[in-house]
Amino acid sequence: MPYCSHCGNQVCDADAYCTRCGARQPVTTPNVLDDASAAISDRTSVVLCYIPLVGWIAAIIVLATTRFRNNLVVRFHAFQGLYLFVAWLLADRVISPILHLSMLGSFHDAPDWMLRVAFKLAEILIIIAGVYMMVKATEQEKLSLPVLGDLAEKSL
């Protein structure tokens, strides 16, 4: 049972005011993210962080909850999943349009065409890496991707 923040009298959890001195009691609001994350296992949380194209949402939720604040393995995977999404975002929304604009003048030029295909393959490779990480996460392996894993380690 809590105590009054003003006079120290014992009050109930639901009391908004102290029965002795009438002082307003601080309201503790439950954290919705922590309540929702209590029902999800660590392994499921890690898998959700690697879902291609939408795993960044789960990664941000994992990083925002207090439940996973001290779980370095789950936080590592959340950061790595977030960085994997950023890599896809850069390839799809930044590099690909720049290549498209540069190729408008030379539509049949073979090296430009090959470069465009290479970046599309890179996007597909990033998505495949996300799926692979989901599989490894279900096996509870802490697999570190070459550059992104180092960034995730530093972010912890």
Residue frames as a rotation matrix with the C-alpha (Angstrom) as fourth column:
MET 1
0.576 0.817 0.000 0.00
0.817 -0.576 0.000 0.00
0.000 0.000 -1.000 0.00
PRO 2
-0.228 -0.660 0.715 1.29
0.602 -0.673 -0.430 3.49
0.766 0.332 0.551 -0.81
TYR 3
-0.127 0.087 -0.988 1.58
0.906 -0.395 -0.152 6.40
-0.404 -0.914 -0.029 1.57
CYS 4
0.867 0.499 -0.007 0.46
0.470 -0.822 -0.321 10.01
-0.166 0.275 -0.947 1.23
SER 5
0.119 -0.855 0.505 3.07
0.828 -0.196 -0.526 12.16
0.549 0.481 0.684 -0.47
HIS 6
0.117 -0.015 0.993 2.30
-0.187 -0.982 0.007 15.05
0.975 -0.187 -0.118 1.92
CYS 7
0.320 0.103 0.942 1.67
-0.912 -0.234 0.336 13.65
0.255 -0.967 0.019 5.43
GLY 8
-0.708 -0.693 -0.135 2.74
-0.647 0.714 -0.269 9.99
0.283 -0.104 -0.954 5.19
ASN 9
-0.095 0.773 0.627 -0.69
-0.719 0.382 -0.580 8.54
-0.688 -0.506 0.519 5.98
GLN 10
-0.832 -0.161 0.530 -1.39
0.150 0.856 0.495 5.15
-0.533 0.491 -0.688 4.44
VAL 11
-0.082 0.796 -0.600 -3.68
-0.799 -0.412 -0.438 5.47
-0.596 0.443 0.670 1.39
CYS 12
0.361 0.287 0.887 -5.18
0.259 0.883 -0.391 3.01
-0.896 0.371 0.245 -1.08
ASP 13
-0.611 -0.633 0.476 -3.91
0.580 0.051 0.813 2.65
-0.539 0.772 0.337 -4.63
ALA 14
-0.206 0.638 0.742 -7.12
0.911 -0.150 0.383 4.10
0.356 0.755 -0.551 -6.07
ASP 15
0.445 0.404 -0.799 -7.25
0.745 -0.663 0.079 7.14
-0.498 -0.630 -0.595 -3.73
ALA 16
0.266 -0.303 0.915 -6.82
0.680 -0.614 -0.401 10.45
0.683 0.729 0.042 -5.52
TYR 17
0.150 -0.159 0.976 -6.74
-0.498 -0.865 -0.065 12.37
0.854 -0.476 -0.209 -2.20
CYS 18
-0.798 -0.471 -0.376 -5.44
0.131 0.472 -0.872 11.60
0.588 -0.745 -0.315 1.28
THR 19
0.213 0.931 -0.295 -8.18
0.550 0.135 0.824 10.89
0.807 -0.338 -0.483 3.85
ARG 20
0.124 -0.234 -0.964 -6.20
0.968 -0.184 0.169 12.65
-0.217 -0.955 0.203 6.63
CYS 21
-0.435 -0.433 -0.789 -4.83
0.362 -0.887 0.287 15.85
-0.825 -0.161 0.542 5.05
GLY 22
0.607 0.793 -0.056 -6.73
0.225 -0.239 -0.945 16.00
-0.762 0.561 -0.323 1.74
ALA 23
-0.143 -0.744 -0.652 -3.58
-0.601 -0.459 0.655 16.36
-0.787 0.485 -0.382 -0.36
ARG 24
0.772 0.370 -0.517 -3.83
-0.631 0.346 -0.695 15.24
-0.078 0.862 0.500 -3.98
GLN 25
0.316 -0.634 0.706 -1.92
-0.046 0.733 0.679 12.00
-0.948 -0.247 0.202 -4.56
PRO 26
-0.415 -0.515 -0.750 0.34
-0.786 -0.212 0.581 11.55
-0.458 0.830 -0.317 -7.57
VAL 27
0.710 0.696 0.104 -1.28
-0.491 0.595 -0.636 9.53
-0.505 0.401 0.764 -10.29
THR 28
-0.498 -0.839 0.218 0.76
-0.414 0.451 0.791 6.68
-0.762 0.304 -0.572 -11.66
THR 29
0.536 0.644 -0.546 -0.23
-0.784 0.141 -0.604 5.86
-0.312 0.752 0.581 -15.20
PRO 30
0.384 -0.398 0.833 0.66
0.173 0.917 0.358 2.42
-0.907 0.006 0.421 -16.46
ASN 31
-0.379 -0.598 -0.706 3.08
-0.690 -0.326 0.646 2.29
-0.616 0.732 -0.289 -19.37
VAL 32
0.652 0.753 -0.089 1.15
-0.596 0.435 -0.675 0.79
-0.470 0.493 0.732 -22.29
LEU 33
0.337 -0.600 -0.726 4.30
-0.742 0.306 -0.597 -0.41
0.580 0.739 -0.342 -24.07
ASP 34
-0.696 -0.630 0.345 5.51
-0.701 0.493 -0.515 -2.28
0.155 -0.600 -0.785 -21.01
ASP 35
-0.080 0.747 0.660 2.12
-0.593 0.497 -0.634 -3.92
-0.801 -0.442 0.403 -20.51
ALA 36
0.794 0.392 -0.465 2.00
-0.596 0.350 -0.723 -5.04
-0.121 0.851 0.512 -24.14
SER 37
0.080 -0.857 -0.508 5.59
-0.737 0.292 -0.609 -6.28
0.671 0.423 -0.609 -24.14
ALA 38
-0.344 -0.188 0.920 5.02
-0.869 0.434 -0.236 -8.40
-0.355 -0.881 -0.312 -21.02
ALA 39
0.554 0.666 0.499 3.02
-0.400 0.739 -0.542 -10.88
-0.730 0.101 0.676 -23.11
ILE 40
0.874 -0.287 -0.392 5.74
-0.338 0.223 -0.915 -11.28
0.350 0.932 0.098 -25.76
SER 41
0.757 -0.653 0.012 8.76
0.499 0.591 0.634 -13.50
-0.421 -0.474 0.773 -25.27
ASP 42
0.165 -0.810 -0.563 12.29
-0.283 -0.586 0.759 -12.30
-0.945 0.035 -0.326 -25.93
ARG 43
-0.641 -0.432 0.635 12.62
0.386 0.533 0.753 -14.53
-0.663 0.728 -0.175 -28.97
THR 44
0.205 0.805 0.557 9.39
0.964 -0.067 -0.258 -13.23
-0.170 0.590 -0.789 -30.49
SER 45
0.750 0.030 -0.660 10.50
0.108 -0.991 0.078 -9.66
-0.652 -0.130 -0.747 -29.91
VAL 46
-0.294 -0.940 -0.174 13.76
-0.197 -0.118 0.973 -10.31
-0.935 0.321 -0.150 -31.74
VAL 47
-0.513 0.153 0.845 11.99
0.754 0.550 0.359 -11.98
-0.409 0.821 -0.398 -34.66
LEU 48
0.568 0.822 0.027 9.59
0.759 -0.511 -0.403 -9.06
-0.317 0.249 -0.915 -35.01
CYS 49
0.384 -0.500 -0.776 12.52
-0.124 -0.861 0.493 -6.64
-0.915 -0.093 -0.393 -35.30
TYR 50
-0.662 -0.748 0.041 13.68
-0.117 0.157 0.981 -8.32
-0.740 0.645 -0.192 -38.52
ILE 51
0.211 0.779 0.591 10.41
0.676 0.320 -0.664 -8.41
-0.706 0.540 -0.459 -40.47
PRO 52
-0.668 -0.552 0.500 11.29
0.737 -0.394 0.549 -6.87
-0.107 0.735 0.670 -43.84
LEU 53
-0.556 0.289 0.780 10.04
0.342 -0.775 0.531 -3.31
0.757 0.562 0.332 -44.35
VAL 54
0.407 0.758 0.509 8.02
-0.223 -0.458 0.860 -3.09
0.886 -0.464 -0.017 -41.09
GLY 55
0.347 -0.326 -0.880 10.40
0.778 0.624 0.076 -4.53
0.524 -0.710 0.470 -38.48
TRP 56
-0.647 -0.614 0.451 11.63
0.305 -0.751 -0.585 -1.04
0.699 -0.241 0.674 -37.66
ILE 57
0.119 0.771 0.625 8.35
-0.536 -0.480 0.694 -0.41
0.836 -0.418 0.356 -35.82
ALA 58
0.871 0.165 -0.463 8.90
0.218 0.715 0.664 -3.41
0.440 -0.680 0.587 -33.54
ALA 59
-0.061 -0.977 -0.204 12.55
0.820 0.067 -0.568 -2.40
0.568 -0.202 0.798 -33.09
ILE 60
-0.521 -0.085 0.849 11.58
-0.182 -0.961 -0.207 1.07
0.834 -0.263 0.485 -31.88
ILE 61
0.566 0.782 0.263 8.97
-0.495 0.067 0.866 -0.39
0.659 -0.620 0.425 -29.52
VAL 62
0.641 -0.412 -0.647 11.54
0.620 0.775 0.121 -2.84
0.452 -0.479 0.752 -28.11
LEU 63
-0.433 -0.889 0.147 14.03
0.648 -0.421 -0.634 -0.02
0.626 -0.179 0.759 -27.57
ALA 64
-0.341 0.371 0.864 11.37
-0.392 -0.891 0.228 2.16
0.854 -0.261 0.450 -25.94
THR 65
0.698 0.677 -0.233 10.15
-0.100 0.414 0.905 -0.36
0.709 -0.609 0.357 -23.37
THR 66
0.184 -0.604 0.775 11.69
-0.969 -0.243 0.041 -0.61
0.164 -0.759 -0.630 -19.95
ARG 67
0.856 0.196 0.479 11.30
-0.320 0.928 0.191 -4.40
-0.407 -0.317 0.857 -19.99
PHE 68
0.789 -0.558 0.257 14.16
0.593 0.586 -0.552 -4.80
0.157 0.588 0.793 -22.46
ARG 69
0.852 -0.450 0.269 16.34
-0.450 -0.891 -0.066 -2.01
0.269 -0.065 -0.961 -21.06
ASN 70
0.192 -0.812 0.551 18.77
-0.837 0.158 0.524 -4.48
-0.513 -0.562 -0.649 -19.45
ASN 71
0.535 0.027 0.845 18.43
0.259 0.946 -0.195 -7.30
-0.804 0.323 0.499 -22.01
LEU 72
-0.101 -0.707 -0.700 21.43
-0.514 -0.565 0.645 -6.62
-0.852 0.425 -0.306 -24.22
VAL 73
-0.784 -0.170 0.597 20.73
0.331 0.700 0.633 -9.46
-0.526 0.694 -0.492 -26.67
VAL 74
0.165 0.926 0.339 17.23
0.921 -0.022 -0.389 -8.23
-0.353 0.377 -0.856 -27.51
ARG 75
0.641 0.026 -0.767 18.43
-0.016 -0.999 -0.048 -4.62
-0.768 0.043 -0.640 -27.73
PHE 76
-0.497 -0.864 -0.082 21.31
-0.199 0.022 0.980 -5.70
-0.844 0.504 -0.183 -29.99
HIS 77
-0.615 0.323 0.719 18.87
0.736 0.561 0.377 -7.34
-0.282 0.762 -0.584 -32.40
ALA 78
0.524 0.821 -0.226 16.53
0.693 -0.565 -0.448 -4.35
-0.495 0.078 -0.865 -32.24
PHE 79
0.274 -0.512 -0.814 19.36
-0.346 -0.842 0.413 -1.99
-0.897 0.168 -0.408 -33.20
GLN 80
-0.754 -0.608 0.248 20.61
-0.026 0.406 0.913 -4.35
-0.656 0.683 -0.322 -35.91
GLY 81
-0.212 0.775 0.595 17.08
0.925 0.356 -0.134 -4.72
-0.316 0.522 -0.792 -37.35
LEU 82
0.670 0.419 -0.613 16.71
0.300 -0.908 -0.292 -0.95
-0.679 0.012 -0.734 -37.32
TYR 83
-0.108 -0.806 -0.582 20.02
-0.480 -0.470 0.741 -0.47
-0.871 0.359 -0.336 -39.12
LEU 84
-0.714 -0.065 0.697 19.06
0.463 0.703 0.540 -3.15
-0.525 0.708 -0.473 -41.65
PHE 85
0.362 0.907 0.215 15.91
0.850 -0.226 -0.476 -1.18
-0.383 0.355 -0.853 -42.44
VAL 86
0.547 -0.233 -0.804 17.94
-0.185 -0.970 0.155 2.03
-0.817 0.064 -0.574 -42.79
ALA 87
-0.603 -0.793 0.086 20.25
-0.146 0.215 0.966 0.24
-0.784 0.570 -0.246 -45.25
TRP 88
-0.378 0.555 0.740 17.26
0.877 0.470 0.096 -0.84
-0.295 0.686 -0.665 -47.32
LEU 89
0.629 0.663 -0.406 15.79
0.549 -0.748 -0.372 2.66
-0.551 0.011 -0.835 -47.11
LEU 90
0.071 -0.702 -0.709 19.02
-0.362 -0.680 0.637 4.21
-0.929 0.212 -0.302 -48.39
ALA 91
-0.812 -0.406 0.420 19.24
0.178 0.513 0.840 1.74
-0.556 0.757 -0.344 -51.25
ASP 92
-0.272 0.810 0.519 15.59
0.947 0.321 -0.005 2.07
-0.171 0.490 -0.855 -52.25
ARG 93
0.682 0.715 -0.158 14.78
0.702 -0.699 -0.135 5.73
-0.206 -0.019 -0.978 -51.62
VAL 94
0.542 -0.543 -0.641 18.11
-0.249 -0.833 0.494 7.49
-0.802 -0.109 -0.587 -52.11
ILE 95
-0.493 -0.869 0.047 20.49
-0.235 0.185 0.954 5.59
-0.838 0.459 -0.295 -54.37
SER 96
-0.368 0.398 0.840 17.91
0.775 0.631 0.041 4.07
-0.514 0.666 -0.541 -56.72
PRO 97
0.744 0.666 -0.053 16.26
0.524 -0.631 -0.572 7.42
-0.414 0.398 -0.819 -57.66
ILE 98
0.312 -0.715 -0.626 19.66
-0.476 -0.688 0.548 9.01
-0.822 0.127 -0.555 -58.19
LEU 99
-0.674 -0.554 0.490 20.60
0.085 0.600 0.795 6.20
-0.734 0.578 -0.357 -60.55
HIS 100
0.073 0.798 0.598 17.26
0.879 0.232 -0.417 6.51
-0.472 0.556 -0.684 -62.30
LEU 101
0.814 0.210 -0.542 17.78
0.044 -0.952 -0.302 10.23
-0.580 0.222 -0.784 -62.91
SER 102
-0.075 -0.935 -0.346 21.31
-0.541 -0.253 0.802 9.69
-0.838 0.247 -0.487 -64.17
MET 103
-0.699 -0.202 0.686 20.13
0.314 0.775 0.549 7.05
-0.642 0.599 -0.478 -66.65
LEU 104
0.382 0.912 -0.149 17.35
0.235 -0.251 -0.939 9.11
-0.894 0.324 -0.310 -68.27
GLY 105
0.381 -0.295 -0.876 19.72
-0.775 -0.619 -0.129 10.41
-0.504 0.728 -0.465 -70.92
SER 106
-0.491 -0.631 -0.601 21.33
-0.842 0.521 0.141 7.06
0.225 0.575 -0.787 -71.69
PHE 107
0.407 0.805 0.432 18.59
-0.876 0.478 -0.066 4.42
-0.260 -0.351 0.900 -71.66
HIS 108
0.963 0.021 -0.269 20.45
-0.142 0.887 -0.440 1.73
0.230 0.462 0.857 -73.65
ASP 109
0.095 -0.985 0.144 23.86
-0.785 -0.163 -0.598 2.17
0.613 -0.056 -0.788 -72.08
ALA 110
0.366 0.075 -0.928 24.91
0.117 0.985 0.126 -1.24
0.923 -0.154 0.351 -70.74
PRO 111
-0.661 -0.658 -0.362 27.04
0.409 0.089 -0.908 -0.18
0.629 -0.748 0.211 -67.72
ASP 112
-0.714 0.472 0.518 24.23
-0.666 -0.686 -0.292 2.04
0.217 -0.554 0.804 -66.34
TRP 113
0.316 0.869 -0.382 21.74
-0.683 0.488 0.544 -0.77
0.658 0.089 0.748 -66.78
MET 114
0.065 -0.388 -0.919 24.04
0.363 0.867 -0.341 -3.18
0.929 -0.312 0.198 -64.98
LEU 115
-0.900 -0.400 0.173 24.51
0.029 -0.450 -0.893 -0.71
0.434 -0.799 0.417 -62.14
ARG 116
-0.283 0.891 0.356 20.76
-0.904 -0.372 0.211 -0.35
0.321 -0.262 0.910 -61.75
VAL 117
0.502 0.420 -0.756 20.32
-0.242 0.907 0.344 -4.13
0.830 0.011 0.557 -61.61
ALA 118
-0.415 -0.746 -0.520 23.12
0.392 0.370 -0.843 -4.35
0.821 -0.553 0.139 -59.06
PHE 119
-0.876 0.111 0.468 21.33
-0.432 -0.613 -0.662 -1.93
0.213 -0.782 0.585 -56.72
LYS 120
0.219 0.973 -0.067 18.03
-0.869 0.226 0.441 -3.79
0.444 -0.039 0.895 -57.12
LEU 121
0.290 -0.210 -0.934 19.88
0.176 0.971 -0.163 -6.98
0.941 -0.117 0.318 -56.21
ALA 122
-0.805 -0.592 0.050 21.32
0.106 -0.227 -0.968 -5.19
0.584 -0.774 0.245 -53.19
GLU 123
-0.371 0.767 0.523 17.80
-0.901 -0.434 -0.002 -4.28
0.226 -0.472 0.852 -52.05
ILE 124
0.575 0.586 -0.571 16.71
-0.486 0.806 0.339 -7.90
0.659 0.082 0.748 -52.47
LEU 125
-0.166 -0.742 -0.649 19.81
0.319 0.583 -0.747 -9.06
0.933 -0.331 0.140 -50.59
ILE 126
-0.831 -0.082 0.550 18.94
-0.423 -0.549 -0.721 -6.76
0.361 -0.832 0.421 -47.68
ILE 127
0.173 0.964 0.201 15.43
-0.957 0.116 0.266 -8.23
0.233 -0.238 0.943 -47.52
ILE 128
0.514 -0.067 -0.855 16.85
-0.048 0.993 -0.107 -11.76
0.856 0.096 0.507 -47.67
ALA 129
-0.626 -0.777 -0.063 19.25
0.089 0.010 -0.996 -10.82
0.774 -0.630 0.063 -44.84
GLY 130
-0.468 0.548 0.694 16.24
-0.865 -0.445 -0.232 -9.76
0.182 -0.709 0.682 -42.76
VAL 131
0.629 0.714 -0.309 14.50
-0.658 0.700 0.277 -13.08
0.414 0.029 0.910 -43.36
TYR 132
0.126 -0.689 -0.714 17.72
0.187 0.723 -0.665 -14.97
0.974 -0.050 0.220 -42.58
MET 133
-0.795 -0.423 0.435 18.08
-0.284 -0.374 -0.883 -13.04
0.536 -0.826 0.177 -39.33
MET 134
0.098 0.901 0.422 14.50
-0.973 -0.001 0.230 -13.95
0.208 -0.433 0.877 -38.43
VAL 135
0.678 0.106 -0.728 15.36
-0.154 0.988 0.000 -17.64
0.719 0.112 0.686 -38.87
LYS 136
-0.332 -0.888 -0.318 18.53
0.286 0.226 -0.931 -17.29
0.899 -0.400 0.180 -36.79
ALA 137
-0.599 0.176 0.781 16.58
-0.695 -0.599 -0.397 -15.41
0.398 -0.781 0.481 -34.11
THR 138
0.555 0.832 -0.016 14.12
-0.734 0.499 0.462 -18.30
0.392 -0.245 0.887 -33.80
GLU 139
0.518 -0.479 -0.709 17.12
0.382 0.871 -0.309 -20.54
0.765 -0.110 0.634 -33.14
GLN 140
0.991 -0.050 -0.125 18.23
0.084 -0.498 0.863 -18.01
-0.106 -0.866 -0.489 -30.48
GLU 141
0.134 -0.974 0.183 21.57
0.989 0.143 0.038 -17.32
-0.063 0.175 0.982 -32.14
LYS 142
0.645 -0.042 -0.763 23.19
0.088 -0.988 0.129 -13.91
-0.759 -0.150 -0.634 -31.79
LEU 143
0.122 -0.538 0.834 24.42
0.973 0.230 0.006 -13.46
-0.196 0.811 0.551 -35.34
SER 144
0.190 -0.163 -0.968 26.15
0.123 -0.974 0.189 -10.19
-0.974 -0.155 -0.165 -36.13
LEU 145
0.834 0.099 0.543 25.93
0.549 -0.051 -0.834 -8.79
-0.055 0.994 -0.097 -39.65
PRO 146
0.067 -0.977 0.203 29.26
0.949 -0.001 -0.316 -7.40
0.309 0.214 0.927 -40.93
VAL 147
-0.710 -0.367 0.601 28.85
0.248 -0.929 -0.274 -3.60
0.659 -0.046 0.750 -40.66
LEU 148
0.088 0.876 0.474 25.44
-0.364 -0.415 0.834 -3.35
0.927 -0.246 0.283 -39.06
GLY 149
0.629 0.097 -0.771 26.38
0.545 0.652 0.527 -5.66
0.554 -0.752 0.357 -36.18
ASP 150
-0.450 -0.858 -0.246 29.30
0.839 -0.312 -0.446 -3.43
0.306 -0.408 0.860 -35.27
LEU 151
-0.617 0.322 0.718 26.99
-0.201 -0.947 0.252 -0.39
0.761 0.011 0.648 -35.27
ALA 152
0.484 0.861 -0.153 24.49
-0.124 0.241 0.963 -2.26
0.866 -0.447 0.224 -33.11
GLU 153
0.234 -0.500 -0.834 27.23
0.888 0.460 -0.026 -3.21
0.396 -0.734 0.552 -30.61
LYS 154
-0.800 -0.574 0.174 28.29
0.482 -0.788 -0.383 0.43
0.357 -0.223 0.907 -30.35
SER 155
-0.318 0.774 0.547 24.67
-0.325 -0.632 0.704 1.51
0.891 0.046 0.452 -29.88
LEU 156
0.380 0.439 -0.814 24.25
0.564 0.588 0.581 -0.68
0.733 -0.679 -0.024 -26.82
